[in-house]
Amino acid sequence: MTERIQDFLRQRRLEGRDDGPCLVLDLDVVRDNYAAFATALPDTRVFYAVKANPAPEVLSLLAKLGSCFDAASVVEIEQVLAAGATPDRISFGNTIKKERDVARAYALGIRLFAVDCEAEVEKIARAAPGSRVFCRILCDGAGAEWPLSRKFGCVPEMAPRVLELAHRLGLTAYGISFHVGSQQRNPRMWDGALKSSADIFRDLAERGIHLSMVNLGGGFPTKYLKDVPAVKAYGQSIFRSLRKHFGNKIPETIIEPGRGMVGSAGIIEAEVVLISRKSEQDTVKWVYLDIGKFNGLAETMDEMIRYPIRTEFDEDDKELCIVAGPTCDSVDVLYEKDPYPLPVSLEIGAKVLFEGTGAYTTTYSAVGFNGFPPLKSYVI
Ligand SMILES: *Cc1c(COP(=O)(O)O)cnc(C)c1O
């Protein structure tokens, strides 16, 4: 919680504008996070993953600081261009694109695309001739709190064929990408994918195709309840793996931090709507808030992300509570399998603060499910 956010929330309350939950994002923290990445990985270019938080203020700050951008759709590309970044600083990093969207991105000046199969290479060869492509390889996401499963990437053994086809069709076979899973708490998890990348570089070099770049993806964590290593530890571990697998021919590298760039910059303020028990004997209380899975806290799905929750009663004794959202959908429960310790003295109407909510909250908020408006956002 920064002082600027505290002042903002106090002012909002004084003016009686505290009607419904809101996210407050402090740009000073984003600036610090960008600097930490640039220091920890000095030879690596930063491509901010726009989906984590596409607020125009965030995009224009990062554009000014010199960041590049990882966009997943034409709309995200347009948002980044509107924020003042030139198209050579944007990668179309989604491996699943309509051919007409590839063509629109090409018309907007985008020349860097992700692929993970031959059919996608063919689309890009037709709709974005001469562009650079990188091939995403699968990563099992072990050690990540929000693993990205098998949806993106091909097995490493397939990547040389995909990139060889790109080369044959007149594209530049540019490199390899992977994502070790979001909220990756183990800095050593990049090692396996870097070994696979080096194997692919060698394999293709033998066929006369020389790759240039490894895209190290995102995965850099935000501190929630559990401690996480500092960005510096990630930088050191990644550099050691690059040395180990590429020797003295370290390729150009890029990272795509989303959560690690904006997560810690945001606080959500919400309100207790109801506290109740289901029977006289019930040992756990139900605490219902005005925020839930559909208006900002989707990442509590399967209770994967456990946010720190602060209240003004935190000095008091705590008891385990089931925490739920306000909508009439029974999946709108945040923490039940693993109930959350909240102060015994917590009252209906009290404010609660969710820390580390700058990433994947506004963007996951529904447009008014059950009449609850999307999460309000203030960037300060
Ligand atoms: C979502 C995404 C990211 C950002 O991941 P974080 O774990 O939030 O840093 C990076 N790259 C790609 C391709 C993504 O889809």
The ligand as an ORCA input file, in Angstrom:
! r2SCAN-3c Opt
* xyz 0 1
  C       0.007    -13.482    -20.475
  C       1.289    -13.542    -21.199
  C       2.437    -12.987    -20.620
  C       2.460    -12.364    -19.242
  O       2.619    -13.321    -18.260
  P       2.844    -12.919    -16.734
  O       2.967    -14.232    -16.043
  O       1.688    -12.109    -16.308
  O       4.106    -12.147    -16.656
  C       3.596    -13.025    -21.362
  N       3.648    -13.568    -22.591
  C       2.564    -14.119    -23.169
  C       2.684    -14.682    -24.540
  C       1.365    -14.127    -22.496
  O       0.296    -14.693    -23.072
*
